[in-house]
């Protein structure tokens, strides 16, 4: 605003500059990030619980291991787990081979898949399947530890 007769500009009162806060894209992104992160954690816990249960059924030679739902549900859950992981990587821009802890998680995941397959399907003896089952559980513990600690390698 111009001061009368002086040609000088007087400062605008702060109250005039104040505006009501409106949610922005990044606020919505943060809300969806938290939702997807918590879903990802939930899917991971379900995956661990399901694997442990199937491992127990394998050790006890239960017929439940061959049930249709037992074969289908893990694939659905693990697909949702993978989709949420990909979404988190893209949104946070924490890419594998760029961010060390993400790379470590993916490497451990690949090991877990291999060991888990040997534990539940491909192990030739019960003793070998049991060893692979324990190694798989330790690998999952490593994945969870890296996710919690996020080492700066």
C-alpha positions in Angstrom: 0.0 0.0 0.0 1.2 3.5 -0.8 1.6 6.0 2.1 -0.4 9.1 1.1 1.8 11.9 -0.3 5.2 10.2 0.4 5.4 7.8 -2.5 6.7 5.2 0.0 5.2 1.7 0.3 4.1 0.9 3.8 4.4 -2.7 5.0 1.4 -4.9 4.7 0.1 -6.0 8.1 0.8 -9.6 8.9 -2.9 -10.3 9.4 -3.5 -9.5 5.8 -0.9 -12.0 4.6 -2.3 -14.7 6.9 -4.2 -17.4 5.0 -6.0 -20.5 6.1 -3.9 -23.7 5.8 -5.1 -26.0 3.0 -3.8 -29.6 2.7 -1.3 -29.9 -0.1 -0.2 -32.8 -2.3 2.7 -33.7 0.0 0.4 -33.9 3.0 -1.8 -36.4 1.1 1.3 -38.2 0.0 2.5 -38.4 3.6 -0.8 -39.8 4.7 -0.8 -42.4 2.0 2.8 -43.2 2.8 2.0 -43.9 6.4 -1.0 -46.0 5.3 1.0 -48.1 2.8 3.9 -48.4 5.2 1.6 -49.8 7.9 0.0 -52.1 5.3 3.4 -53.3 4.3 4.3 -54.1 7.9 1.1 -56.0 8.3 1.6 -58.0 5.2 5.2 -58.8 6.3 3.9 -60.0 9.7 1.2 -62.1 8.0 3.8 -63.6 5.7 6.0 -64.5 8.6 3.1 -66.0 10.5 1.9 -68.0 7.5 5.3 -69.3 6.7 5.9 -70.3 10.3 2.5 -72.1 10.4 3.2 -73.9 7.1 6.7 -74.9 8.5 5.1 -76.4 11.6 2.6 -78.3 9.3 5.6 -79.5 7.3 7.4 -80.7 10.4 4.3 -82.5 11.7 3.5 -83.8 8.2 0.0 -82.3 8.4 -2.4 -82.7 5.5 -3.3 -79.0 6.0 -0.1 -78.1 4.1 -1.8 -79.4 0.9 -5.1 -77.6 1.4 -6.2 -75.3 -1.4 -6.3 -72.1 0.8 -2.8 -72.9 2.2 -1.5 -72.8 -1.3 -3.4 -69.7 -2.5 -3.4 -67.3 0.4 0.4 -66.9 0.7 0.6 -65.8 -2.9 -2.1 -63.2 -2.4 -0.5 -61.8 0.7 3.0 -61.9 -0.8 1.8 -60.1 -3.9 0.3 -57.3 -1.7 3.5 -57.2 0.3 5.6 -56.8 -2.9 3.2 -54.2 -4.3 3.4 -52.1 -1.2 7.2 -52.4 -1.1 7.5 -51.2 -4.7 5.1 -48.3 -3.9 7.3 -47.3 -0.9 10.5 -47.5 -2.9 9.1 -45.2 -5.6 7.5 -42.7 -3.2 10.5 -42.4 -0.9 13.0 -42.7 -3.8 15.0 -45.2 -1.8 16.0 -47.3 -4.7 17.9 -50.7 -4.6 21.6 -50.4 -5.4 21.4 -46.7 -4.4 20.3 -47.1 -0.7 22.2 -49.8 1.0 19.7 -51.1 3.4 17.1 -51.5 0.7 19.6 -53.5 -1.3 20.3 -55.7 1.7 16.6 -56.4 2.3 16.2 -57.5 -1.3 19.2 -59.7 -1.1 17.9 -61.3 2.1 14.4 -61.6 0.5 15.9 -63.6 -2.4 17.8 -65.9 0.0 14.6 -66.3 2.0 12.6 -67.4 -1.1 15.3 -69.9 -1.9 15.6 -71.3 1.6 11.8 -71.3 2.1 11.2 -73.2 -1.1 13.7 -75.8 0.0 12.0 -76.0 3.4 8.5 -76.4 2.3 8.7 -78.1 -1.1 12.1 -79.1 -2.5 14.0 -80.5 0.5 14.6 -84.2 0.0 14.6 -85.3 3.6 12.8 -84.1 6.6 16.1 -83.2 8.3 17.1 -81.0 5.3 13.7 -79.3 5.2 14.0 -78.6 9.0 17.4 -77.1 8.5 16.2 -74.9 5.6 13.2 -73.9 7.7 15.4 -72.7 10.5 17.6 -70.9 8.1 14.6 -69.3 6.5 13.3 -68.0 9.8 16.8 -66.5 10.6 16.7 -64.9 7.2 13.3 -63.3 7.9 14.7 -62.1 11.2 17.5 -60.4 9.3 15.0 -58.8 6.9 13.0 -57.4 9.9 16.2 -56.2 11.6 17.4 -54.4 8.5 14.0 -52.8 8.2 14.0 -51.6 11.8 17.6 -50.4 12.0 18.1 -49.1 8.4 21.9 -49.2 8.5 23.6 -46.5 6.5 25.7 -48.7 4.3 
